[in-house]
Amino acid sequence: SCTFSSTTYTNPASENHPSYDPIKDAMGKVKPAHRIDKATGGLLLCARTKMASSEFPKLFLDKSLIQKRYRAIVLGLIAGQSGTVEEPIDGKPSTSKFEVVRRTNASPYGPVTTVDLWPVTGRMHQLRKHTLHIGHPILGDVKYAPPLPPSA
């Protein structure tokens, strides 16, 4: 919780707050605040304190504060510039959005598309399954993509 004074906003997790105790707040190791799918790139937020570890999940609930964006290279050339995939996963509604960043016609693996991906819902392997569903599995995904041919 946070307190307000007449002139400034103070947070008990701040080292300037009188009740803040860094020894009690320290966790000893860094804890990831969320998961990240294999074969994609993205920023992984980590907490160094108990306070941060308890506050990060609340931030992810408000989609206007934090959005998860992943970048992946998928096999084939995606038609169009952007889209939405709505395909149930394990019987639950699942939605992902994508936007094409770049198309490459010649790579050692044939044509590929670099895409930014936004999971609207948070199912396990959602982005990997959704890119496969639209016919463009993530390059190098050993679970859902076909085996890669040897590079030239």
VEXRO-180971 format. One record per residue: residue number from 1; residue in three letters; y, x, z of N, C-alpha, C in turn. Coordinates in nm, 4 decimals. Example, Ala and Ser with C-alpha at 12.3 -4.5 7.8 and 13.67 -1.06 7.14 Angstrom:
<recs>
n = 1 res = ALA nY = -0.5690 nX = 1.3190 nZ = 0.7800 caY = -0.4500 caX = 1.2300 caZ = 0.7800 cY = -0.3300 cX = 1.3200 cZ = 0.7800
n = 2 res = SER nY = -0.2250 nX = 1.2850 nZ = 0.7080 caY = -0.1060 caX = 1.3670 caZ = 0.7140 cY = 0.0030 cX = 1.2900 cZ = 0.7870
</recs>
This chain:
<recs>
n = 1 res = SER nY = -0.1184 nX = 0.0840 nZ = 0.0000 caY = 0.0000 caX = 0.0000 caZ = 0.0000 cY = 0.1238 cX = 0.0879 cZ = 0.0000
n = 2 res = CYS nY = 0.2350 nX = 0.0289 nZ = -0.0413 caY = 0.3601 caX = 0.1033 caZ = -0.0508 cY = 0.4659 cX = 0.0353 cZ = 0.0337
n = 3 res = THR nY = 0.5636 nX = 0.1116 nZ = 0.0743 caY = 0.6738 caX = 0.0563 caZ = 0.1531 cY = 0.8043 cX = 0.0825 cZ = 0.0810
n = 4 res = PHE nY = 0.9048 nX = -0.0001 nZ = 0.1093 caY = 1.0361 caX = 0.0149 caZ = 0.0494 cY = 1.1378 cX = 0.0396 cZ = 0.1599
n = 5 res = SER nY = 1.2290 nX = 0.1317 nZ = 0.1365 caY = 1.3419 caX = 0.1484 caZ = 0.2274 cY = 1.4631 cX = 0.0885 cZ = 0.1570
n = 6 res = SER nY = 1.5766 nX = 0.0874 nZ = 0.2206 caY = 1.6944 caX = 0.0260 caZ = 0.1599 cY = 1.7429 cX = 0.1025 cZ = 0.0375
n = 7 res = THR nY = 1.7071 nX = 0.2295 nZ = 0.0257 caY = 1.7589 caX = 0.3061 caZ = -0.0867 cY = 1.6510 cX = 0.3665 cZ = -0.1759
n = 8 res = THR nY = 1.5325 nX = 0.3898 nZ = -0.1239 caY = 1.4309 caX = 0.4554 caZ = -0.2053 cY = 1.2962 cX = 0.3883 cZ = -0.1886
n = 9 res = TYR nY = 1.2138 nX = 0.4069 nZ = -0.2894 caY = 1.0762 caX = 0.3591 caZ = -0.2893 cY = 0.9889 cX = 0.4760 cZ = -0.2467
n = 10 res = THR nY = 0.9046 nX = 0.4560 nZ = -0.1459 caY = 0.8164 caX = 0.5633 caZ = -0.1018 cY = 0.6728 cX = 0.5156 cZ = -0.1047
n = 11 res = ASN nY = 0.5845 nX = 0.6057 nZ = -0.1331 caY = 0.4429 caX = 0.5755 caZ = -0.1430 cY = 0.3702 cX = 0.6583 cZ = -0.0368
n = 12 res = PRO nY = 0.2836 nX = 0.5972 nZ = 0.0444 caY = 0.2126 caX = 0.6734 caZ = 0.1473 cY = 0.1293 cX = 0.7879 cZ = 0.0907
n = 13 res = ALA nY = 0.0940 nX = 0.7822 nZ = -0.0392 caY = 0.0173 caX = 0.8917 caZ = -0.0978 cY = 0.1057 cX = 1.0105 cZ = -0.1324
n = 14 res = SER nY = 0.2346 nX = 0.9911 nZ = -0.1254 caY = 0.3275 caX = 1.0988 caZ = -0.1555 cY = 0.3313 cX = 1.1975 cZ = -0.0391
n = 15 res = GLU nY = 0.3373 nX = 1.3249 nZ = -0.0717 caY = 0.3411 caX = 1.4261 caZ = 0.0344 cY = 0.4695 cX = 1.4183 cZ = 0.1158
n = 16 res = ASN nY = 0.5703 nX = 1.3459 nZ = 0.0660 caY = 0.6957 caX = 1.3312 caZ = 0.1395 cY = 0.6922 cX = 1.2151 cZ = 0.2380
n = 17 res = HIS nY = 0.5908 nX = 1.1320 nZ = 0.2318 caY = 0.5819 caX = 1.0173 caZ = 0.3221 cY = 0.5342 cX = 1.0653 cZ = 0.4593
n = 18 res = PRO nY = 0.5941 nX = 1.0167 nZ = 0.5679 caY = 0.5586 caX = 1.0662 caZ = 0.7020 cY = 0.4123 cX = 1.0443 cZ = 0.7407
n = 19 res = SER nY = 0.3471 nX = 0.9405 nZ = 0.6866 caY = 0.2085 caX = 0.9149 caZ = 0.7271 cY = 0.1056 cX = 0.9817 cZ = 0.6355
n = 20 res = TYR nY = 0.1514 nX = 1.0542 nZ = 0.5347 caY = 0.0578 caX = 1.1172 caZ = 0.4410 cY = -0.0093 cX = 1.2382 cZ = 0.5047
n = 21 res = ASP nY = -0.1413 nX = 1.2422 nZ = 0.4964 caY = -0.2186 caX = 1.3543 caZ = 0.5497 cY = -0.3042 cX = 1.4108 cZ = 0.4362
n = 22 res = PRO nY = -0.2660 nX = 1.5248 nZ = 0.3770 caY = -0.3404 caX = 1.5786 caZ = 0.2626 cY = -0.4847 cX = 1.6162 cZ = 0.2969
n = 23 res = ILE nY = -0.5116 nX = 1.6517 nZ = 0.4209 caY = -0.6480 caX = 1.6869 caZ = 0.4599 cY = -0.7383 cX = 1.5637 cZ = 0.4550
n = 24 res = LYS nY = -0.6893 nX = 1.4525 nZ = 0.5072 caY = -0.7673 caX = 1.3289 caZ = 0.5056 cY = -0.7826 cX = 1.2743 cZ = 0.3642
n = 25 res = ASP nY = -0.6840 nX = 1.2978 nZ = 0.2787 caY = -0.6858 caX = 1.2418 caZ = 0.1441 cY = -0.7691 cX = 1.3257 cZ = 0.0467
n = 26 res = ALA nY = -0.7879 nX = 1.4520 nZ = 0.0734 caY = -0.8610 caX = 1.5394 caZ = -0.0189 cY = -1.0074 cX = 1.4973 cZ = -0.0299
n = 27 res = MET nY = -1.0636 nX = 1.5043 nZ = -0.1509 caY = -1.2027 caX = 1.4657 caZ = -0.1737 cY = -1.2956 cX = 1.5856 cZ = -0.1856
n = 28 res = GLY nY = -1.2430 nX = 1.7022 nZ = -0.2122 caY = -1.3278 caX = 1.8194 caZ = -0.2256 cY = -1.3742 cX = 1.8447 cZ = -0.3679
n = 29 res = LYS nY = -1.3830 nX = 1.7405 nZ = -0.4495 caY = -1.4172 caX = 1.7587 caZ = -0.5903 cY = -1.3469 cX = 1.6506 cZ = -0.6716
n = 30 res = VAL nY = -1.3314 nX = 1.6768 nZ = -0.7979 caY = -1.2636 caX = 1.5839 caZ = -0.8873 cY = -1.3607 cX = 1.4733 cZ = -0.9269
n = 31 res = LYS nY = -1.3103 nX = 1.3488 nZ = -0.9310 caY = -1.3936 caX = 1.2340 caZ = -0.9659 cY = -1.3374 cX = 1.1656 cZ = -1.0898
n = 32 res = PRO nY = -1.4186 nX = 1.1475 nZ = -1.1968 caY = -1.3699 caX = 1.0769 caZ = -1.3157 cY = -1.3318 cX = 0.9329 cZ = -1.2809
n = 33 res = ALA nY = -1.2240 nX = 0.8839 nZ = -1.3416 caY = -1.1764 caX = 0.7483 caZ = -1.3155 cY = -1.2409 cX = 0.6455 cZ = -1.4086
n = 34 res = HIS nY = -1.3094 nX = 0.6928 nZ = -1.5149 caY = -1.3727 caX = 0.6028 caZ = -1.6110 cY = -1.4762 cX = 0.6815 cZ = -1.6907
n = 35 res = ARG nY = -1.5451 nX = 0.6127 nZ = -1.7811 caY = -1.6440 caX = 0.6782 caZ = -1.8677 cY = -1.5823 cX = 0.7045 cZ = -2.0044
n = 36 res = ILE nY = -1.6476 nX = 0.7922 nZ = -2.0791 caY = -1.6071 caX = 0.8162 caZ = -2.2176 cY = -1.7350 cX = 0.8239 cZ = -2.3018
n = 37 res = ASP nY = -1.7353 nX = 0.7537 nZ = -2.4147 caY = -1.8534 caX = 0.7515 caZ = -2.5002 cY = -1.8781 cX = 0.8884 cZ = -2.5621
n = 38 res = LYS nY = -2.0056 nX = 0.9183 nZ = -2.5865 caY = -2.0411 caX = 1.0434 caZ = -2.6532 cY = -1.9862 cX = 1.0438 cZ = -2.7953
n = 39 res = ALA nY = -1.9694 nX = 1.1611 nZ = -2.8489 caY = -1.9288 caX = 1.1834 caZ = -2.9883 cY = -1.7906 cX = 1.1270 cZ = -3.0201
n = 40 res = THR nY = -1.7085 nX = 1.1032 nZ = -2.9191 caY = -1.5703 caX = 1.0617 caZ = -2.9410 cY = -1.4808 cX = 1.1547 cZ = -2.8611
n = 41 res = GLY nY = -1.3564 nX = 1.1546 nZ = -2.8931 caY = -1.2609 caX = 1.2338 caZ = -2.8189 cY = -1.1645 cX = 1.1432 cZ = -2.7457
n = 42 res = GLY nY = -1.1091 nX = 1.1919 nZ = -2.6380 caY = -1.0121 caX = 1.1118 caZ = -2.5643 cY = -0.9746 cX = 1.1800 cZ = -2.4355
n = 43 res = LEU nY = -0.8747 nX = 1.1277 nZ = -2.3717 caY = -0.8283 caX = 1.1791 caZ = -2.2441 cY = -0.9115 cX = 1.1167 cZ = -2.1333
n = 44 res = LEU nY = -0.9639 nX = 1.1990 nZ = -2.0462 caY = -1.0413 caX = 1.1500 caZ = -1.9332 cY = -0.9576 cX = 1.1696 cZ = -1.8075
n = 45 res = LEU nY = -0.9242 nX = 1.0593 nZ = -1.7419 caY = -0.8472 caX = 1.0679 caZ = -1.6181 cY = -0.9399 cX = 1.0976 cZ = -1.5019
n = 46 res = CYS nY = -0.8973 nX = 1.1898 nZ = -1.4159 caY = -0.9768 caX = 1.2273 caZ = -1.2994 cY = -0.8890 cX = 1.2207 cZ = -1.1747
n = 47 res = ALA nY = -0.9517 nX = 1.1844 nZ = -1.0654 caY = -0.8806 caX = 1.1758 caZ = -0.9376 cY = -0.9154 cX = 1.2960 cZ = -0.8518
n = 48 res = ARG nY = -0.8132 nX = 1.3523 nZ = -0.7864 caY = -0.8358 caX = 1.4630 caZ = -0.6935 cY = -0.8304 cX = 1.4163 cZ = -0.5494
n = 49 res = THR nY = -0.7828 nX = 1.2940 nZ = -0.5283 caY = -0.7699 caX = 1.2439 caZ = -0.3921 cY = -0.8364 cX = 1.1073 cZ = -0.3789
n = 50 res = LYS nY = -0.8654 nX = 1.0680 nZ = -0.2554 caY = -0.9242 caX = 0.9362 caZ = -0.2294 cY = -0.8288 cX = 0.8257 cZ = -0.2721
n = 51 res = MET nY = -0.6997 nX = 0.8459 nZ = -0.2458 caY = -0.5998 caX = 0.7452 caZ = -0.2827 cY = -0.5996 cX = 0.7230 cZ = -0.4340
n = 52 res = ALA nY = -0.5961 nX = 0.8298 nZ = -0.5102 caY = -0.5970 caX = 0.8173 caZ = -0.6559 cY = -0.7267 cX = 0.7529 cZ = -0.7034
n = 53 res = SER nY = -0.8373 nX = 0.7914 nZ = -0.6430 caY = -0.9672 caX = 0.7354 caZ = -0.6811 cY = -0.9724 cX = 0.5847 cZ = -0.6596
n = 54 res = SER nY = -0.9066 nX = 0.5361 nZ = -0.5568 caY = -0.9069 caX = 0.3919 caZ = -0.5301 cY = -0.8029 cX = 0.3174 cZ = -0.6136
n = 55 res = GLU nY = -0.6982 nX = 0.3856 nZ = -0.6596 caY = -0.5916 caX = 0.3194 caZ = -0.7354 cY = -0.6185 cX = 0.3146 cZ = -0.8855
n = 56 res = PHE nY = -0.6883 nX = 0.4143 nZ = -0.9416 caY = -0.7120 caX = 0.4172 caZ = -1.0863 cY = -0.7799 cX = 0.2908 cZ = -1.1386
n = 57 res = PRO nY = -0.8854 nX = 0.2405 nZ = -1.0749 caY = -0.9492 caX = 0.1187 caZ = -1.1287 cY = -0.8530 cX = 0.0004 cZ = -1.1404
n = 58 res = LYS nY = -0.7578 nX = -0.0097 nZ = -1.0499 caY = -0.6591 caX = -0.1181 caZ = -1.0555 cY = -0.5705 cX = -0.1040 cZ = -1.1787
n = 59 res = LEU nY = -0.5365 nX = 0.0199 nZ = -1.2144 caY = -0.4525 caX = 0.0431 caZ = -1.3313 cY = -0.5237 cX = 0.0021 cZ = -1.4598
n = 60 res = PHE nY = -0.6553 nX = 0.0256 nZ = -1.4667 caY = -0.7304 caX = -0.0087 caZ = -1.5870 cY = -0.7439 cX = -0.1595 cZ = -1.6061
n = 61 res = LEU nY = -0.7307 nX = -0.2374 nZ = -1.5002 caY = -0.7395 caX = -0.3828 caZ = -1.5123 cY = -0.6208 cX = -0.4398 cZ = -1.5893
n = 62 res = ASP nY = -0.5038 nX = -0.3789 nZ = -1.5743 caY = -0.3842 caX = -0.4231 caZ = -1.6448 cY = -0.3772 cX = -0.3475 cZ = -1.7778
n = 63 res = LYS nY = -0.4166 nX = -0.4144 nZ = -1.8858 caY = -0.4251 caX = -0.3494 caZ = -2.0176 cY = -0.2891 cX = -0.3009 cZ = -2.0685
n = 64 res = SER nY = -0.1789 nX = -0.3476 nZ = -2.0080 caY = -0.0477 caX = -0.3011 caZ = -2.0521 cY = -0.0122 cX = -0.1655 cZ = -1.9901
n = 65 res = LEU nY = -0.0817 nX = -0.1266 nZ = -1.8825 caY = -0.0526 caX = 0.0010 caZ = -1.8167 cY = -0.1304 cX = 0.1166 cZ = -1.8779
n = 66 res = ILE nY = -0.2599 nX = 0.0962 nZ = -1.9000 caY = -0.3453 caX = 0.2013 caZ = -1.9546 cY = -0.4333 cX = 0.1411 cZ = -2.0633
n = 67 res = GLN nY = -0.4339 nX = 0.2043 nZ = -2.1790 caY = -0.5236 caX = 0.1631 caZ = -2.2867 cY = -0.6159 cX = 0.2793 cZ = -2.3185
n = 68 res = LYS nY = -0.7426 nX = 0.2494 nZ = -2.3327 caY = -0.8379 caX = 0.3525 caZ = -2.3723 cY = -0.8392 cX = 0.3608 cZ = -2.5244
n = 69 res = ARG nY = -0.8110 nX = 0.4800 nZ = -2.5756 caY = -0.8167 caX = 0.5043 caZ = -2.7196 cY = -0.9092 cX = 0.6227 cZ = -2.7418
n = 70 res = TYR nY = -0.9982 nX = 0.6074 nZ = -2.8358 caY = -1.0925 caX = 0.7130 caZ = -2.8692 cY = -1.0742 cX = 0.7486 cZ = -3.0156
n = 71 res = ARG nY = -1.0985 nX = 0.8732 nZ = -3.0495 caY = -1.0966 caX = 0.9165 caZ = -3.1897 cY = -1.2369 cX = 0.9611 cZ = -3.2247
n = 72 res = ALA nY = -1.2847 nX = 0.9139 nZ = -3.3393 caY = -1.4198 caX = 0.9486 caZ = -3.3825 cY = -1.4211 cX = 0.9701 cZ = -3.5330
n = 73 res = ILE nY = -1.5185 nX = 1.0463 nZ = -3.5783 caY = -1.5443 caX = 1.0620 caZ = -3.7215 cY = -1.6710 cX = 0.9835 cZ = -3.7502
n = 74 res = VAL nY = -1.6599 nX = 0.8898 nZ = -3.8434 caY = -1.7743 caX = 0.8047 caZ = -3.8761 cY = -1.8203 cX = 0.8326 cZ = -4.0186
n = 75 res = LEU nY = -1.9466 nX = 0.8076 nZ = -4.0429 caY = -2.0034 caX = 0.8280 caZ = -4.1761 cY = -1.9547 cX = 0.7204 cZ = -4.2720
n = 76 res = GLY nY = -1.9232 nX = 0.7612 nZ = -4.3944 caY = -1.8786 caX = 0.6670 caZ = -4.4970 cY = -1.7291 cX = 0.6426 cZ = -4.4922
n = 77 res = LEU nY = -1.6818 nX = 0.5718 nZ = -4.5943 caY = -1.5397 caX = 0.5398 caZ = -4.6041 cY = -1.5194 cX = 0.3937 cZ = -4.5648
n = 78 res = ILE nY = -1.4458 nX = 0.3715 nZ = -4.4569 caY = -1.4176 caX = 0.2351 caZ = -4.4109 cY = -1.3145 cX = 0.1727 cZ = -4.5044
n = 79 res = ALA nY = -1.3445 nX = 0.0516 nZ = -4.5518 caY = -1.2493 caX = -0.0221 caZ = -4.6354 cY = -1.1406 cX = -0.0806 cZ = -4.5459
n = 80 res = GLY nY = -1.0199 nX = -0.0841 nZ = -4.5949 caY = -0.9097 caX = -0.1384 caZ = -4.5158 cY = -0.8549 cX = -0.0354 cZ = -4.4190
n = 81 res = GLN nY = -0.7435 nX = -0.0689 nZ = -4.3571 caY = -0.6762 caX = 0.0256 caZ = -4.2681 cY = -0.7068 cX = 0.0020 cZ = -4.1212
n = 82 res = SER nY = -0.7413 nX = -0.1228 nZ = -4.0854 caY = -0.7689 caX = -0.1536 caZ = -3.9454 cY = -0.8568 cX = -0.2777 cZ = -3.9393
n = 83 res = GLY nY = -0.9125 nX = -0.3014 nZ = -3.8208 caY = -0.9968 caX = -0.4182 caZ = -3.8058 cY = -1.0415 cX = -0.4396 cZ = -3.6637
n = 84 res = THR nY = -1.1112 nX = -0.5481 nZ = -3.6441 caY = -1.1660 caX = -0.5857 caZ = -3.5146 cY = -1.3147 cX = -0.6145 cZ = -3.5323
n = 85 res = VAL nY = -1.3953 nX = -0.5616 nZ = -3.4424 caY = -1.5395 caX = -0.5885 caZ = -3.4429 cY = -1.5686 cX = -0.6763 cZ = -3.3218
n = 86 res = GLU nY = -1.6242 nX = -0.7931 nZ = -3.3476 caY = -1.6648 caX = -0.8830 caZ = -3.2401 cY = -1.8137 cX = -0.9066 cZ = -3.2559
n = 87 res = GLU nY = -1.8905 nX = -0.8323 nZ = -3.1805 caY = -2.0363 caX = -0.8380 caZ = -3.1878 cY = -2.0907 cX = -0.8297 cZ = -3.0463
n = 88 res = PRO nY = -2.1695 nX = -0.9300 nZ = -3.0044 caY = -2.2239 caX = -0.9256 caZ = -2.8678 cY = -2.3097 cX = -0.8013 cZ = -2.8441
n = 89 res = ILE nY = -2.3042 nX = -0.7523 nZ = -2.7223 caY = -2.3898 caX = -0.6411 caZ = -2.6795 cY = -2.4648 cX = -0.6902 cZ = -2.5565
n = 90 res = ASP nY = -2.5968 nX = -0.6832 nZ = -2.5633 caY = -2.6830 caX = -0.7330 caZ = -2.4551 cY = -2.6498 cX = -0.8776 cZ = -2.4187
n = 91 res = GLY nY = -2.6189 nX = -0.9578 nZ = -2.5216 caY = -2.5915 caX = -1.0987 caZ = -2.5010 cY = -2.4536 cX = -1.1305 cZ = -2.4466
n = 92 res = LYS nY = -2.3693 nX = -1.0294 nZ = -2.4306 caY = -2.2348 caX = -1.0505 caZ = -2.3757 cY = -2.1309 cX = -1.0295 cZ = -2.4852
n = 93 res = PRO nY = -2.0244 nX = -1.1116 nZ = -2.4852 caY = -1.9193 caX = -1.0923 caZ = -2.5851 cY = -1.8615 cX = -0.9510 cZ = -2.5763
n = 94 res = SER nY = -1.8395 nX = -0.8895 nZ = -2.6925 caY = -1.7875 caX = -0.7525 caZ = -2.6970 cY = -1.6917 cX = -0.7399 cZ = -2.8145
n = 95 res = THR nY = -1.5787 nX = -0.6774 nZ = -2.7891 caY = -1.4765 caX = -0.6625 caZ = -2.8927 cY = -1.4228 cX = -0.5198 cZ = -2.8929
n = 96 res = SER nY = -1.4116 nX = -0.4643 nZ = -3.0124 caY = -1.3505 caX = -0.3326 caZ = -3.0322 cY = -1.2521 cX = -0.3437 cZ = -3.1478
n = 97 res = LYS nY = -1.1448 nX = -0.2659 nZ = -3.1411 caY = -1.0484 caX = -0.2587 caZ = -3.2504 cY = -1.0501 cX = -0.1167 cZ = -3.3056
n = 98 res = PHE nY = -1.0182 nX = -0.1035 nZ = -3.4348 caY = -1.0137 caX = 0.0297 caZ = -3.4946 cY = -0.8988 cX = 0.0391 cZ = -3.5921
n = 99 res = GLU nY = -0.8567 nX = 0.1640 nZ = -3.6144 caY = -0.7539 caX = 0.1933 caZ = -3.7135 cY = -0.7904 cX = 0.3242 cZ = -3.7817
n = 100 res = VAL nY = -0.7871 nX = 0.3233 nZ = -3.9142 caY = -0.8203 caX = 0.4431 caZ = -3.9915 cY = -0.7079 cX = 0.5449 cZ = -3.9783
n = 101 res = VAL nY = -0.7467 nX = 0.6688 nZ = -3.9480 caY = -0.6516 caX = 0.7796 caZ = -3.9383 cY = -0.6536 cX = 0.8590 cZ = -4.0686
n = 102 res = ARG nY = -0.7749 nX = 0.8838 nZ = -4.1205 caY = -0.7897 caX = 0.9675 caZ = -4.2404 cY = -0.9249 cX = 0.9407 cZ = -4.3055
n = 103 res = ARG nY = -0.9262 nX = 0.9460 nZ = -4.4360 caY = -1.0520 caX = 0.9384 caZ = -4.5118 cY = -1.0733 cX = 1.0728 cZ = -4.5806
n = 104 res = THR nY = -1.1953 nX = 1.1236 nZ = -4.5748 caY = -1.2297 caX = 1.2504 caZ = -4.6379 cY = -1.3472 cX = 1.2256 cZ = -4.7306
n = 105 res = ASN nY = -1.3248 nX = 1.2443 nZ = -4.8605 caY = -1.4304 caX = 1.2168 caZ = -4.9572 cY = -1.5375 cX = 1.3234 cZ = -4.9608
n = 106 res = ALA nY = -1.5012 nX = 1.4462 nZ = -4.9319 caY = -1.5978 caX = 1.5548 caZ = -4.9415 cY = -1.6105 cX = 1.6263 cZ = -4.8078
n = 107 res = SER nY = -1.7247 nX = 1.6135 nZ = -4.7467 caY = -1.7585 caX = 1.6895 caZ = -4.6269 cY = -1.9033 cX = 1.7317 cZ = -4.6433
n = 108 res = PRO nY = -1.9525 nX = 1.8211 nZ = -4.5595 caY = -2.0942 caX = 1.8587 caZ = -4.5716 cY = -2.1890 cX = 1.7393 cZ = -4.5560
n = 109 res = TYR nY = -2.1383 nX = 1.6286 nZ = -4.5011 caY = -2.2226 caX = 1.5109 caZ = -4.4759 cY = -2.1859 cX = 1.3936 cZ = -4.5642
n = 110 res = GLY nY = -2.1089 nX = 1.4180 nZ = -4.6705 caY = -2.0645 caX = 1.3105 caZ = -4.7573 cY = -1.9301 cX = 1.2566 cZ = -4.7098
n = 111 res = PRO nY = -1.8895 nX = 1.1417 nZ = -4.7640 caY = -1.7608 caX = 1.0851 caZ = -4.7230 cY = -1.7610 cX = 1.0463 cZ = -4.5753
n = 112 res = VAL nY = -1.6488 nX = 1.0719 nZ = -4.5082 caY = -1.6342 caX = 1.0365 caZ = -4.3666 cY = -1.4952 cX = 0.9769 cZ = -4.3446
n = 113 res = THR nY = -1.4820 nX = 0.9018 nZ = -4.2362 caY = -1.3538 caX = 0.8429 caZ = -4.1980 cY = -1.3246 cX = 0.8793 cZ = -4.0530
n = 114 res = THR nY = -1.2037 nX = 0.9267 nZ = -4.0282 caY = -1.1584 caX = 0.9496 caZ = -3.8911 cY = -1.0885 cX = 0.8216 cZ = -3.8457
n = 115 res = VAL nY = -1.1309 nX = 0.7696 nZ = -3.7319 caY = -1.0757 caX = 0.6437 caZ = -3.6823 cY = -1.0333 cX = 0.6560 cZ = -3.5364
n = 116 res = ASP nY = -0.9324 nX = 0.5784 nZ = -3.5004 caY = -0.8996 caX = 0.5567 caZ = -3.3609 cY = -0.9664 cX = 0.4256 cZ = -3.3213
n = 117 res = LEU nY = -1.0262 nX = 0.4246 nZ = -3.2035 caY = -1.1017 caX = 0.3077 caZ = -3.1560 cY = -1.0481 cX = 0.2640 cZ = -3.0206
n = 118 res = TRP nY = -1.0372 nX = 0.1329 nZ = -3.0022 caY = -0.9936 caX = 0.0761 caZ = -2.8752 cY = -1.0975 cX = -0.0257 cZ = -2.8284
n = 119 res = PRO nY = -1.1692 nX = 0.0019 nZ = -2.7203 caY = -1.2611 caX = -0.0997 caZ = -2.6683 cY = -1.1810 cX = -0.2062 cZ = -2.5926
n = 120 res = VAL nY = -1.1934 nX = -0.3305 nZ = -2.6357 caY = -1.1250 caX = -0.4395 caZ = -2.5656 cY = -1.2077 cX = -0.4792 cZ = -2.4435
n = 121 res = THR nY = -1.3387 nX = -0.4824 nZ = -2.4616 caY = -1.4302 caX = -0.5037 caZ = -2.3502 cY = -1.4923 cX = -0.3692 cZ = -2.3172
n = 122 res = GLY nY = -1.5737 nX = -0.3600 nZ = -2.2168 caY = -1.6255 caX = -0.2299 caZ = -2.1741 cY = -1.7761 cX = -0.2259 cZ = -2.1602
n = 123 res = ARG nY = -1.8482 nX = -0.2532 nZ = -2.2667 caY = -1.9947 caX = -0.2501 caZ = -2.2623 cY = -2.0467 cX = -0.1079 cZ = -2.2852
n = 124 res = MET nY = -2.1641 nX = -0.0815 nZ = -2.2334 caY = -2.2248 caX = 0.0507 caZ = -2.2506 cY = -2.2523 cX = 0.0771 cZ = -2.3992
n = 125 res = HIS nY = -2.2106 nX = 0.1923 nZ = -2.4456 caY = -2.2277 caX = 0.2363 caZ = -2.5841 cY = -2.1578 cX = 0.1443 cZ = -2.6831
n = 126 res = GLN nY = -2.0578 nX = 0.0721 nZ = -2.6370 caY = -1.9917 caX = -0.0287 caZ = -2.7203 cY = -1.9385 cX = 0.0275 cZ = -2.8512
n = 127 res = LEU nY = -1.8617 nX = 0.1353 nZ = -2.8467 caY = -1.8028 caX = 0.1884 caZ = -2.9693 cY = -1.9100 cX = 0.2409 cZ = -3.0634
n = 128 res = ARG nY = -2.0101 nX = 0.3032 nZ = -3.0088 caY = -2.1199 caX = 0.3553 caZ = -3.0902 cY = -2.1941 cX = 0.2416 cZ = -3.1590
n = 129 res = LYS nY = -2.2191 nX = 0.1339 nZ = -3.0863 caY = -2.2899 caX = 0.0187 caZ = -3.1434 cY = -2.2025 cX = -0.0569 cZ = -3.2432
n = 130 res = HIS nY = -2.0737 nX = -0.0693 nZ = -3.2145 caY = -1.9857 caX = -0.1434 caZ = -3.3053 cY = -1.9613 cX = -0.0690 cZ = -3.4357
n = 131 res = THR nY = -1.9456 nX = 0.0630 nZ = -3.4316 caY = -1.9287 caX = 0.1371 caZ = -3.5572 cY = -2.0567 cX = 0.1301 cZ = -3.6402
n = 132 res = LEU nY = -2.1715 nX = 0.1342 nZ = -3.5741 caY = -2.2988 caX = 0.1179 caZ = -3.6449 cY = -2.3069 cX = -0.0220 cZ = -3.7061
n = 133 res = HIS nY = -2.2633 nX = -0.1237 nZ = -3.6332 caY = -2.2692 caX = -0.2621 caZ = -3.6795 cY = -2.1902 cX = -0.2820 cZ = -3.8091
n = 134 res = ILE nY = -2.0773 nX = -0.2123 nZ = -3.8247 caY = -1.9984 caX = -0.2268 caZ = -3.9474 cY = -2.0429 cX = -0.1279 cZ = -4.0555
n = 135 res = GLY nY = -2.1541 nX = -0.0594 nZ = -4.0309 caY = -2.2113 caX = 0.0292 caZ = -4.1322 cY = -2.1554 cX = 0.1698 cZ = -4.1335
n = 136 res = HIS nY = -2.0892 nX = 0.2114 nZ = -4.0263 caY = -2.0278 caX = 0.3441 caZ = -4.0212 cY = -2.0552 cX = 0.4096 cZ = -3.8861
n = 137 res = PRO nY = -2.1775 nX = 0.4589 nZ = -3.8652 caY = -2.2099 caX = 0.5216 caZ = -3.7368 cY = -2.1283 cX = 0.6482 cZ = -3.7133
n = 138 res = ILE nY = -2.1118 nX = 0.6820 nZ = -3.5874 caY = -2.0362 caX = 0.8017 caZ = -3.5498 cY = -2.1139 cX = 0.9267 cZ = -3.5888
n = 139 res = LEU nY = -2.0463 nX = 1.0166 nZ = -3.6562 caY = -2.1062 caX = 1.1421 caZ = -3.7011 cY = -2.1604 cX = 1.2199 cZ = -3.5815
n = 140 res = GLY nY = -2.2863 nX = 1.2571 nZ = -3.5876 caY = -2.3479 caX = 1.3362 caZ = -3.4817 cY = -2.4065 cX = 1.2559 cZ = -3.3675
n = 141 res = ASP nY = -2.3967 nX = 1.1233 nZ = -3.3717 caY = -2.4530 caX = 1.0392 caZ = -3.2658 cY = -2.6050 cX = 1.0365 cZ = -3.2825
n = 142 res = VAL nY = -2.6743 nX = 1.1057 nZ = -3.1939 caY = -2.8196 caX = 1.1196 caZ = -3.2087 cY = -2.8956 cX = 0.9929 cZ = -3.1716
n = 143 res = LYS nY = -2.8311 nX = 0.9007 nZ = -3.1034 caY = -2.9008 caX = 0.7775 caZ = -3.0623 cY = -2.8883 cX = 0.6659 cZ = -3.1659
n = 144 res = TYR nY = -2.7715 nX = 0.6483 nZ = -3.2252 caY = -2.7491 caX = 0.5330 caZ = -3.3118 cY = -2.7280 cX = 0.5681 cZ = -3.4600
n = 145 res = ALA nY = -2.6957 nX = 0.6920 nZ = -3.4919 caY = -2.6720 caX = 0.7305 caZ = -3.6322 cY = -2.8003 cX = 0.7876 cZ = -3.6923
n = 146 res = PRO nY = -2.8127 nX = 0.7797 nZ = -3.8249 caY = -2.9281 caX = 0.8423 caZ = -3.8886 cY = -2.9206 cX = 0.9949 cZ = -3.8748
n = 147 res = PRO nY = -3.0334 nX = 1.0621 nZ = -3.8813 caY = -3.0318 caX = 1.2098 caZ = -3.8723 cY = -2.9440 cX = 1.2677 cZ = -3.9830
n = 148 res = LEU nY = -2.8703 nX = 1.3740 nZ = -3.9492 caY = -2.7825 caX = 1.4377 caZ = -4.0459 cY = -2.8622 cX = 1.5324 cZ = -4.1354
n = 149 res = PRO nY = -2.8266 nX = 1.5354 nZ = -4.2649 caY = -2.8905 caX = 1.6350 caZ = -4.3510 cY = -2.8382 cX = 1.7745 cZ = -4.3169
n = 150 res = PRO nY = -2.9109 nX = 1.8778 nZ = -4.3492 caY = -2.8611 caX = 2.0141 caZ = -4.3218 cY = -2.7296 cX = 2.0357 cZ = -4.3952
n = 151 res = SER nY = -2.6359 nX = 2.1063 nZ = -4.3317 caY = -2.5064 caX = 2.1308 caZ = -4.3965 cY = -2.5230 cX = 2.2279 cZ = -4.5115
n = 152 res = ALA nY = -2.4316 nX = 2.2177 nZ = -4.6061 caY = -2.4382 caX = 2.3008 caZ = -4.7272 cY = -2.4032 cX = 2.4446 cZ = -4.6970
</recs>
